[in-house]
Amino acid sequence: MKKFSSEFMIGAATAAHQVEGNNVNSDFWTMEHIPGTMYKEPSLNAVDHYHKYKEDIQLLIDAGLNTYRFSIEWARIEPAKGNFDKNEIDHYRQVLEFCHQNQVTPIVTLHHFSSPKWLISEGGWESESTIEYFGNYSRYVVSKLGHLMPYICTINEANMGKQITKIMKRMTANGSNSANKDNSVDVQVGLNVDMKAKMETYYRALGEAFGIDPRNVQSFLSPRTEKGEIIIMKCHEKARNQIKEVNPSIKVGITFSLYDHQALPGGEPYVEKEQDDDFLNYLPFLEEDDFLGVQNYSRKIHGPDGLVKSDETTRLTKMGYEFYPEALGNVLRFVAKHWDKPIIVTENGISTDNDEERVEFIERALAGVYQCLEEGINVIGYTYWSLLDNFEWQLGYAQTFGLIAVDRSTQTRYPKDSLSFLGNIKNAGLNGLRV
Ligand code: BGC
């Protein structure tokens, strides 16, 4: 019987801006509403998780899951520079307490893409002052709620800005202005980078909205310089130090977006370069971390001329990247060659309208995780992305990653079969679940 141990964490993940609604003091809210916006639609009240968190977590509990990864929204906690909002701390305290009352382990992310609007006006993620600001915010949260937070991910997908920078460079080099023209598997966060033409209008409006030179508008997902890369890692270190000073028992980590890079003959140097860029070069900053968050959705294949594009035979997900659940096990094996502390799969999932396909994805991905455990890899948990269908950033609400569907006109929840399927894996094991 392939059964995960009872301590193994299995659950689902969300991020504040994607589910809570009305994150009005954040940079994304601003970017969603400016003229020429790149966003298909604004997040508005999202799936109102801010008010419906109990119902949502209860569905996770009823399915037999024991872990909930969610993020605390910096723009709520510190809506204006230096002004911390106690009511918002109370809100997240209630969320955390609800988890604990129901034996659900909370895994909290302090920064999941969205930032306070004021931070961007102060120079955002290319400014050294952000290190101090992020440290202050982290310390404040932990001084109030740390006793309820066993695991903290400081920053979600610290490497995402670099991945986006590369996509933009490749597009410019190809003279292309459409990332998905060829169905290539380029974009993991739903950042359709089909933007060159609109860029100028957009950045002008951005500059006005943030009250600074548009060239200096640096949100977390803006293309990033090497200096920006270092700033992000220093933010991580600063937050980790602050957290540990306040509460040394909290386990602190960071998460990375990691593809399964595979080489065809001649593609090996490309794979090595990608693995270094995506992960290995960050290792010196992670030495004092307690765990690593791995986030994987697909693979990339590299040949002698670089990235190999998908063709008509490739099975694609609704996001346009390859359906390949085995990528997760492969990524865990790669990571484990360089990392022997605990690993948590903080995201893995599929956008599809066919829930049977999601069930297949989950079963095959978790079979990979199970195999890794048998090989002795130190994986301690898995949170599926996502608990709910939600706001997929630039792509809006059309993408459907969730274990629970939501009718946003009434905010009614409709649990999908994949939710109970994941719960059954947790409690009965992997064998013979799917007919
Ligand atoms: C991000 C999520 C996003 C998911 C699906 C991850 O890169 O952390 O916020 O919704 O991918 O695209």
Residues whose N, C-alpha, C, O or C-beta is under 5 A from the ligand:
A	BS01	BGC	A15 Q188 V189 G190
